[in-house]
Amino acid sequence: MNAEDAILAVLARRAAGATACPSEAARYLAGPQGDWRAQMDTVHSAVDALVQAGAITLSWKGVPMQKRRGPNRIARR
C-alpha cells in the first residue's frame, strides 16, 4: 500500500465531513509495530499530491487551508 492509499483508507473509515490527522495515515501505513514517524515525509508528499489532484481538503481548527503548512487536518472533498 502506498501513502495515498493509506490516507484515503483512513478517510473512508470516517463519517462524511469528518477529518483525520496525517499521522493516522502514517500509523496505518507503518502497521502495528512500525515506525510511523518514519512515514511522515511520505505521507506529507502524498497529502500534497492529493490536495493538488482535488481529492482531499486541508483545514486547521475548522479554517480551510490551500496548502499544507504546520499542523493540519485532512478530509475527503
PyMOL commands that set and color helices and strands:
alter all, ss='L'
color gray80, all
select helices_A, chain A and resi 3-12+22-30+36-53
alter helices_A, ss='H'
color red, helices_A
select strands_A, chain A and resi 19-20+56-60+63-65+73-76
alter strands_A, ss='S'
color yellow, strands_A
deselect
rebuild
show_as cartoon
